[in-house]
Amino acid sequence: MFQDTRRVGVEEVVDATIEEPTDVVVRITSSAICGTDLHMYDGRTGANPGLVIGHEPLGVVEEVGDDVSLVRRGERVVIPTHLYCGICVNCARGYSAACLRVRPGGFGAAYGYAGMGPYRGAQAELLRVPFADANCTPLPGEPGDDREDDFVMLADCFVTGWHATELAEVGPGTTVAIFGAGAIGLMAAYSALIKGAAEVYVVDRVPERLEKAGELGAVPVDFSRGDPVEQIEDLRRRAGLPIGEEAMVGVQKGIDAVGFQAVSREDPSQEDPSGVIADLARLVNPTGQIGVAGVYAERDFAPSAKGRADGRITVPWATLFNKGVSVNFGRTHDRRYTTRLRDLVVAGRARPGGIVSHHGSLEDAPRLYEAFDRRADGVIKAVLRP
C-alpha cells in the first residue's frame, strides 16, 4: 500500500468481493512490481496514501459472478493491466486501453494506479476483476510451476514491450535502438529479436540491466561512457553498413522505454525529461519510426529542474519533420496481444520470465521498492508472491 513518498507498507484491508455480476475474485499467486509503480512511489503522479498499488497480476479464480460465462472457479488466469469492457466502440476497434465504460467521465483504467479509476491494485492476496469474461486470460499449468514468471509477464511487461515494437513498426531485418533497459526496454528488445530485427541496441547505464540486454541477444550501450547516438553510429560503421546505405548510419526504428523521469546524461543526479526523445530524433534515420512506450505524466507533482508541473516537455519537432520520422505513442491495448503472446510462451517460443531478478513476499515489498527505486542490488524485475 502507498503510504507516502518513497514509503510503501503492508496493511490489512477488507477482502475483495463480487460487486457486480460480471466480476470475479482472483487469489493472486504472483504480482510484479513495475517501473510505473515507481512514478507513484516517488510522489510524481498524485497517489493518495491508502492506495493499494500494483497492476501485474497472475492467479486463480476464487469467486465467480452470476453473469460470468467464460471463466470458471479454480481456473488459472492472467489479468491485463488495463481494464476494459470488451464491447464499447473503442474496445471493438482494438483500442482497449481507451475503453469508454471503465472510468466514468474519462477513458481507460488500470488497477492500483493514480488517476486511472477506482480499482484496487494487485499487490495483494485477492483482486476483484470487473468484466471478467473480457479481462481474464486462461492459462495452462499450476501455480508455482516453471512458467509462473513467464505468465506473470503477460499482465503487462511482455505485452507492453511487444506494443512498443508495434508502435515503432519493428519487423524482420530492421535496425532498432531502445533507450531504457528496465523491464519494458528489455522486453521490447526481446520482442524485436523474436520479430527478426537484424540489429538491436539497448541504451542504459545500470550494469546489471546492460548485462541482461546482452544475454537476450541485444547490443548493450552504456551512456555513461559517452554519447549513445555516437556510440551506436560508430558500432554500425565498424560492423559495415549495407551497400548503398552508407549515409544511413543511424537506425530505422527507435523506442523510448524510459519516459518523463529520464536521467540526464550530463548530470546523472538530475532528470532530463526531453533527453531521450532528443537523442532518438538524432539517431533515427530519415523516414524511420519512433515508438514511445515510456510514461509521460499529464501532471508532475514534483517536477525536476528541467521538468514542468503540467507535464510539458520540449520535443525537436523540426528535426523529426525534416527527416520524415513518424512518432507513435500510447498505452498498451492489451486485448491485441495477450492471447497471442500467451501462445508463444505455451509453445516454448518465448520465455519472458528470464528477466525476473528477485522474488519476495508482500512483506518484502518495502525493501524491494527501495532497492528498485535506487537501481540497486541488481533489481531488474521483482515479483511478489502473496
N, C-alpha and C positions, 0 to 999 in steps of 0.2 A: 504494500500500500504506500502511495506517495504521502509523505508526512510534511516535508518542507524541502527547500532547495538542497540538493545533494544528500537527502536523507529519506530512505525507504525503511519500512519495518513490516513485521508480520503481526497481524491482528485478527481477532475473531470477528467475523461478520455473519449476518443472517444467511443461511444457506440459500443458494439459488433454487428457484422453484418454477414450475409451469405457471406462466402468467396469461398466455394466450393459447388457444387450442392448436396453433401451428408451431408451438415451441417444443423443444426437447431440452433436457438437462443432461449434460455430459460430465462424467467424472474424469478429470484431467490426469493423464499419465505422464505427459511431457509438455512443458510450456517454455518456449525460448525467450531469452532477453534480446531485444532488438536495439540497434543503434538509434532508432526513432524514439525508443523509451528514454534515451539519454537526453533528448531535447527537453522532455518534461523534467527529468531528474535534475538537469542544470538550471531549471527555472526559466526556460526560454519561451514556453508556449502557454503559460497561464493555467497550468494544472492546479487544482484546489486540493488542499490536504483532505485525505479520506478517499481519494480516487484509487480504486483497485486497478492497477495497470496490467499491461500485457495483452498481446494480440496475436500470439502464435501458438494455438492450442492443438493438442492431439489427445484423444481419449476414447472412452467407451460410453455409449448411450445408457443412461441410468433410468430416466423417465421420459415418457412419450405422450405428447398432447393428443387429444381425441381426433384432430383433423390432420394429423401427420400420416402419410400413406407410404412413403418410400424409405423410411428409417425405422429400424427395429431396435427394441431394447436389447442390450448386450452387444450391439454392433460396434466395431472399431471404426472411428471416423477422424478425419482431419477437418478443421474448420478454417476457412479463409479469413484473413484479417478484416476485409471489408464486408459488412453485412449487405445483403441485397434481397429483394423480394422475388426476383426471377421473372416477373411478368409485366412490370411497368415498361413504358416506351424505351427508356434507356437500357434497362436490362435486356429487353427483347432485341435491341440492336447490338448487344455485346458490351455495353458500357456499364458494367455492374457496379463499378466504384462511384458512379454518379446516380445510383438508384434514387428514385423520387419518393419512395414510400417509407424509408427507414429513419428519416430525420425531418420531421415537420418544419417547414419554413426554410429548408435547405436541401442539399443533395449529398448523398453518400454518407456512410457512417462506418465506425470501426469500434472494436472492443477496447475499453480502457484507454481512451485517447482524448485528451483535452480538446474541446470544440468539435468533436465528431460524434455527438449523440450521447444518450444517457446510459449506454451499455457498459455494465461492469466488465472489468478486464479478466484476462485468462490466467494470470499468475495466481492461481487459487486452486482449491480442491474441486470445486464444482463451477460449471458455467452454464448459464441459460443461453440457448441458441434460438433466436427467433427465425421464422420462415425456414424451419429445419429441413424441409424437403429440398430447398434450393441450396442451403448452406452447409450441409453435411456431405462430405465425400467419403464413401465407404472404402475400407482398406482390408486387405487380407492379413493373416497372421494374428499374433497375440501380443498384448502389451509387454514391452521389455525385450522383444526379440531383436535379432541382429539388424532389423531395418527401422527400429524405433527412431533413431536420429535422422535417417533418410526421410521418413514420413513426416516428422515434425517440420522439416524444412519446406514441406509443401504448403504450410499455413501462410507463409509469407516469403521467406528468404530465397528459395529456389525460384519461386514463381515471379518475384519481383526482379531477380537477376535476369530471368528469361525475358520479362517485359521490357527491361532496359535494352536488350538486344533487338527487340521488336521496334522500339522507339527509334533506335539508330539504324534500323534496316540491315542488320548484320546477316550475311549469307555466305555460302561457300566461296572460298578464295579471297574474301575481303581482309583488309588490314584494319586492326582495331586498337584503340588506346582507351583504357579505362582508368579514370582518376578516382582513387579510393580503393584500398584493399581491405576494407571491412567486409562483413559477411555478404552484403549486396554486391559490392565490387567483385569479390571472389566468385560469387555465383554468376555474375554477368560474364566473367572470363570463362568460367566452366561452360556456360550456355553457348558462348561464342565458339568455343572449341568443338562442342557437340554439333553445332551447326556447320562446321567445316571451315571456319575462318583460317586464313593462311598464316597470319601473324597476330598475336595478341600481346599487348604491352599493358602492364599494370603499374600505376604510379602510387607510391606511398612513401612513408619514412619509417614505419614501425617494422623492425627486423623480422619478427615472427609472421607478420602478415605478408611481407615480401617473400619470405621463405615458402609460405603456403601457396602463394601465387605460382612460384616456380614448380612446386610439387604438382600443381594442377596442369602444368604444361605451358603456362604463360611466361613472358619475359619480364622479370621484375625490374622496376626503375625507381631508384631511391632519390627523391627530390632534394634530400639534404646534401647530396653530392654535386648538385648543380641544376641548372635549368632543365626540367624534364623534357621540354619540347626539343631543345638542342640535343639532349641525350638520345631521344628516340630517333631523330633525324640522322644523327651520327651512326647509330646502330643499323639503320636501314641502308645508309650509304655503304658501310663496311660490308654488309651482307650481300650487297649487289642488288641494284634496282632492276626491275623488268625492262627489257628492251623497249625503248620508246617512252618510258615513264621516268626518265632520269630527272626531269624537272619536278616530279611529284614526290618530294622527299618526306612529306607528312603521311598521314593515314587517311583512309577513306571514311572510317567511322570513329566517332568519339562518344564516350559515355561519362557523364558526371554522376558518380555514385557517392558523392560527399554531401553537397547541399550547403545551406547557409552558414554552417559552423566550420567552414573550411579553414585550415591552418594557413597562416601567412608563410610563404616561402622565405621572405626576407627576415621575418622575426617569428619563429615558431611559438613564441609565448603569446602571440596575438592571433586574431582571426582576420581573414580577408574573404568576405562572402562573395566577392566578384572574381576571386583569383582563378578558380577552376574554369569558369566559362571563358575567361580571358585567354588562358592557356590553350583551351580547346579551339578557340577561334583562330589562334596562330597555327595550330598543329594540323587541323583537318584540311585536307586538300580541297581545291575548288570543286564544287558540285557534290561535296560529301554530305554526310548526315551526322547530327549530334542528338543523342538521347539523354534527357535529363531525368534521372530517377531519384537523385538526392532531394531531400525535403527542403523546400523554401517556405518559411512561415509567413502568413499574411500579417501577423503581429509578433514582434520580438519583444518580450517583456524585460530583457536585459541585453540590449544590443551592444556589440563590440564597438570599438572606436571607429571602425570603418563601416559599421552596420547602421541600420535605422529602425526605429520602433515600428514603422509602418511596413517593414519588410522590403522596401525598395532597394535595388542594387543597380550598379552601373554595368551595362552589357554593351560590348563592342558591335552594335548592330551594323555599323558601316562596313566593318571587316567581313562580317557574315554575309551581308548583302552583296558586296563586291565579289566575293568568292562563290556566291550562289549556294551557300551552305544552308540546308534546311534544319530546323530545330524542332524536336518533338518533346513534349513534357507529359507529366501526369501520373496520377496514382494508378496502381495496378488493377486492371479489370480481371479479377481472379477467375471469373467464370470461363474466360477464354482458354485458360492454361491448366488449371489444377488437375483435371482428369487426364489430360494428355501426359503431363509430367509424372503423375502417379504411375501411368502405364510404363513409362521409361524406367522408373525405379523398379517396378514389379518384374519387368523383363531383364533386369540386370544391366541395362544400358546406362544408367545414371546412379551414382552413389553420393548425393549431395551432403550427406551426413559426415563426410570426411573432413569438413571444415570445423566441426564441433570440437572445441578445445577443452571445455570444462563442463562438469555436471555437478549438481547440488540439489539440496532440498530447499523448500521455501525459506527455512531458517538461514540458509546460506546466501539468500538474495542480497542483503545489505553489503556483505563482503564482496560478492561478485560484481554488483553495480559499481562499487567504489573502484575496484581494480579495472573494470571495463572502461569507466569514465576517464581514468588516467592512462589508458592504453598500456597497462602494466601487467606483470605476472603472466604474460603470454595469452591473455584472454582475447580470443578471436570471436568465438561464438559460445555462449553459455546456455545450457539447457537445465531448467529446473524440473525436478520430478517430485511432485507433491506427495 
